[in-house]
Amino acid sequence: MTVYDCCSLDTLIEAYKGHQRRVRGLRETTVHGYERLLRLFVRASLGGDPVEAKRLHPSDVTGFVTSMSGR
């Protein structure tokens, strides 16, 4: 089982943050800013725990970005 199969939102967020630090070399302030948006996106798209990241589709991203454009 991977983090993409089924996990808590916090587990998914920590994996994402680790990836951003290791692979992209992002600073903690940037990672922290992304975390807030990721939490909003995952909850809007997948609901409560457990979350299954593999259920996400490009249309989920488009819908979320569109919904945030007025903010």
C-alpha positions in Angstrom: 0.0 0.0 0.0 1.3 3.5 -0.8 0.2 6.9 0.4 -1.8 7.2 -2.9 -4.0 4.2 -2.0 -5.8 5.2 1.1 -4.6 7.3 4.1 -5.3 10.2 6.3 -5.1 13.7 5.0 -2.2 14.4 7.4 -0.2 11.4 6.0 -0.8 12.6 2.4 0.2 16.1 3.3 3.4 15.0 5.0 4.4 12.9 1.9 3.7 15.9 -0.3 5.8 18.2 1.8 8.6 15.7 1.9 8.5 15.5 -1.9 8.5 19.2 -2.3 11.6 19.6 0.0 13.6 16.7 -1.5 12.8 16.8 -5.2 12.0 20.5 -5.7 14.2 21.9 -3.0 11.5 24.2 -1.7 12.0 26.3 1.4 9.8 25.7 4.4 7.8 28.9 4.0 6.9 27.9 0.5 6.0 24.4 1.5 3.8 25.8 4.3 1.9 28.0 1.9 1.3 25.1 -0.4 0.1 22.9 2.5 -2.9 25.2 3.1 -4.0 25.1 -0.5 -3.5 21.3 -0.7 -5.7 20.8 2.4 -8.4 22.9 0.9 -8.1 21.1 -2.5 -8.1 17.5 -1.0 -11.1 18.2 1.3 -13.1 19.8 -1.6 -12.3 17.0 -3.9 -12.2 13.9 -1.7 -14.0 14.8 1.5 -13.0 13.3 4.8 -10.5 10.7 5.9 -9.5 8.3 4.6 -8.5 10.0 1.4 -7.6 8.1 -1.8 -5.4 10.3 -3.9 -5.7 8.0 -6.9 -9.3 9.1 -7.2 -8.2 12.6 -8.2 -8.7 13.6 -11.8 -7.5 16.6 -13.8 -11.1 18.0 -13.7 -10.8 18.1 -9.9 -7.8 20.5 -10.2 -9.6 22.6 -12.8 -12.7 22.9 -10.7 -10.7 23.8 -7.6 -8.6 26.4 -9.4 -11.8 27.9 -11.0 -13.5 28.1 -7.6 -10.5 29.8 -6.1 -10.2 32.4 -8.8 -12.7 34.8 -7.2 -10.7 35.0 -4.0 
